[in-house]
Structure formats: C-alpha cells, structure tokens
Amino acid sequence: MLKKQLFLFSLILVCEALTAQTTPLTDKQKAKLYPHQEIVSRYHNNWTQKHYRQRIALFEKEPLETGDIVFIGNSITEKIKNWDEAFNKPHVRNRGIAGDLTDGVLKRLNEIVYFKPKAVFIMIGINDLFNKHHKEDTGKLKYDKIIPSAAYVGENILNIAKKVHRQSPDTKIYVRTVLPTRRAYLKQDIVVVNTIIKKNEAKGYYQVLDFYSEFVDANGDLFKELTVDGVHLNDKGYEKWINFEKPIMETL
C-alpha cells in the first residue's frame, strides 16, 4: 500500500512538472509569478525602478522552463545576454537585472521556484552596499542611503537561498560571493557579506562559489585588468568567470 502511495505521489509530481513546462501560463498565474508595476523595492534607485519593471515584463514574455539553470543577479549578470552560449550549454537562463538588490530579488523569486530549476546561481549584494553609502541624484541614479547594514545584505542573500531551497528542494543552489571592487569604502562591507555567505554554507542547502578569492588582488581590490570601472567586469573578467565555473556547469 505504501509503495503504491509513493508511486502515485511521484506520478503527480512528474505530471505537475510536465504541465509547468508545456502549458502556457494563465493571466492569473502570471499575476502570482511576476511582480507588477506597484511592486518595486523601496531600496531601488529611481533608474532601477524603471529598469526592474522592464526586465520583469521581458521575463513574463519569455518565461522559464522546468529544469532550466538560472543565473540570478544584477548588471554583472545581465550584461552577458546569452549565458547558454557563453558556457555552450542549453537552458542556462539570465535573470539578471541591472541595479537590482537583494530585496528586489526576493520580490521576484516566485517564477524561479515555480519552474523548479535544475540549478540556480546567485550573485547579488553590491548595489545594496552602494546604497548603504551613497546619497546622490545625478539625473540617472538616486540612492537614499537606507540599507541598514552589511549584515542585513548577507541575511537577505541567505533568505533568497532559503526560499529557493524550501519551495524547490531538488534545485541545486550555488551562492557566489560578492566580487571585490576598486572602491575602498566598500571593502569591509564586502568582507562582512561574504563571511556570512561562507559561514552559513555549513547548513547544507547551498554551495559557495568563492568569486571574491578568485578576483581579488593583494591589496583587496578587484584586479585592475579584469574591470572596466572598478566594479563591472570586462571581457577578460568574464572569461575568467566562465573558466572558473565551467567544471561545475559540466556536472549539471
């Protein structure tokens, strides 16, 4: 009897997965899976609020499929439009939003957990730390300096990983440490966030990919030859990224 119940339960799960992959989403489902215009983070700057909505609209038009590999992040992730081509691996999907923060990622995870990805790769947090330090309005950017602390950012990253794990327990979760920068005032905050990420790996629901250690020089800065502006990567930086992660991607 128990074996029969387990078989029926497994069959239901398979049917649900196939349905999620092959059946177009209804308007009601879309409303649940994609945050709409009123749902932006109070931590987003004015430029990001607009761009966030644009990217969400694109995600809604091009939804994930069950079993995809999903890259979650900000502009550093968004810049490479086709990660599947970069890794020569199908079904690698870009869910990067330039300017996004940990709070913004938490608001848009419903789509990701609904489609039960094979794996997610998370890199987020640097914009939170900019927000913590800056108060400016240049016509394009406005930071209100309201992110409370680096610890808040680290905890939000853990919350992202926890939500994926709880709602899609078979998904492999990889949390990338925050990249170093060449902005001195961010150095200590980045170390704090990365310490939280690495310390909590022991809980067992995600694996750390230590990008910080791969990209940091002897002075604690992002290698100059790998960046265009001290924060974002250049072609050489992305080449290093791909080479670093390729062995893991080959196991998926």
URWO-V731694 format. One record per residue. N is the residue number from 1. OMEGA is omega as a letter, one per 20 degrees, with the letter a starting at -180 (NA if undefined). D_LAST is the distance of its C-alpha to the last C-alpha in Angstrom with 1 decimal. Layout:
N/OMEGA/D_LAST  N/OMEGA/D_LAST
//
This chain:
1/r/34.8  2/r/31.9  3/a/29.6  4/r/30.7  5/r/30.0  6/r/26.5  7/a/25.9  8/r/27.4  9/r/25.4  10/r/22.1  11/r/23.5  12/r/24.4  13/r/20.9  14/r/19.5  15/r/22.4  16/a/21.9  17/r/18.3  18/r/19.5  19/r/22.5  20/a/20.6  21/a/18.7  22/a/21.7  23/r/24.8  24/a/26.0  25/r/26.6  26/r/30.2  27/r/32.1  28/r/32.3  29/r/28.5  30/a/28.2  31/r/30.8  32/a/28.7  33/a/25.3  34/r/26.6  35/a/29.2  36/a/32.2  37/a/34.9  38/a/36.5  39/r/33.2  40/a/32.7  41/r/32.7  42/r/36.1  43/r/34.4  44/r/33.4  45/a/35.8  46/r/37.8  47/a/35.7  48/r/32.4  49/r/33.8  50/a/34.4  51/r/31.1  52/r/29.2  53/r/30.9  54/a/30.2  55/r/26.5  56/r/26.5  57/r/28.5  58/r/26.0  59/a/23.1  60/r/25.4  61/a/26.1  62/a/22.4  63/r/20.7  64/r/17.0  65/r/15.7  66/r/14.2  67/r/10.4  68/r/10.3  69/a/8.6  70/r/11.9  71/a/13.6  72/r/16.8  73/a/19.8  74/a/23.1  75/a/24.5  76/r/22.4  77/a/19.3  78/a/21.4  79/r/22.9  80/a/20.0  81/a/20.4  82/r/17.5  83/r/14.4  84/r/12.7  85/a/15.5  86/a/15.3  87/a/11.8  88/a/12.5  89/a/9.6  90/r/10.8  91/r/10.9  92/a/10.6  93/a/13.8  94/r/16.5  95/r/18.3  96/r/20.4  97/r/24.1  98/r/26.5  99/a/28.8  100/a/26.8  101/r/27.1  102/a/25.6  103/r/28.1  104/r/27.2  105/r/23.5  106/a/24.7  107/a/26.8  108/a/24.0  109/a/21.2  110/r/22.5  111/a/20.8  112/a/17.3  113/r/17.8  114/a/19.5  115/r/16.6  116/a/14.3  117/r/11.2  118/a/7.7  119/r/7.8  120/r/10.9  121/a/12.1  122/r/15.8  123/a/18.5  124/r/22.0  125/a/25.5  126/r/27.4  127/r/29.4  128/a/30.4  129/r/31.8  130/a/33.7  131/a/35.1  132/a/36.3  133/a/38.4  134/r/39.5  135/a/42.1  136/r/42.8  137/a/43.3  138/a/43.2  139/r/43.2  140/a/39.4  141/r/38.2  142/r/39.6  143/a/38.4  144/r/40.4  145/a/39.6  146/r/38.8  147/a/35.5  148/a/37.0  149/r/35.2  150/r/32.1  151/r/31.6  152/r/31.5  153/r/28.6  154/r/26.7  155/r/27.3  156/r/26.2  157/r/22.8  158/r/22.6  159/r/23.8  160/a/21.1  161/r/18.4  162/a/20.7  163/r/21.1  164/a/17.5  165/a/17.2  166/a/20.4  167/r/19.9  168/a/16.3  169/r/15.9  170/r/12.7  171/r/10.9  172/a/9.2  173/r/11.6  174/r/12.0  175/r/15.6  176/r/16.8  177/r/20.3  178/r/22.9  179/r/23.7  180/r/27.2  181/r/29.9  182/r/33.3  183/a/35.1  184/a/36.9  185/r/37.5  186/a/33.8  187/a/33.1  188/r/34.0  189/r/32.4  190/r/29.0  191/r/29.4  192/a/30.3  193/a/27.3  194/r/24.9  195/r/26.8  196/r/26.2  197/a/22.5  198/a/22.3  199/a/24.9  200/r/23.2  201/a/19.8  202/r/21.8  203/r/21.9  204/a/18.4  205/r/16.7  206/r/14.8  207/r/13.9  208/r/16.0  209/a/15.1  210/r/18.7  211/a/19.3  212/a/23.0  213/a/23.5  214/a/21.9  215/a/24.1  216/r/27.3  217/a/30.4  218/a/33.2  219/a/35.0  220/r/32.2  221/r/31.7  222/r/28.9  223/a/29.4  224/a/31.9  225/a/30.6  226/a/27.2  227/r/28.7  228/a/31.0  229/a/32.8  230/r/31.9  231/a/29.2  232/a/27.0  233/r/25.1  234/a/26.4  235/r/24.7  236/r/24.7  237/r/23.1  238/r/20.2  239/r/19.8  240/r/19.6  241/a/17.0  242/r/14.7  243/r/15.4  244/a/14.9  245/a/11.4  246/r/10.2  247/r/9.5  248/a/7.0  249/a/5.4  250/r/5.6  251/a/3.8  252/NA/0.0
//
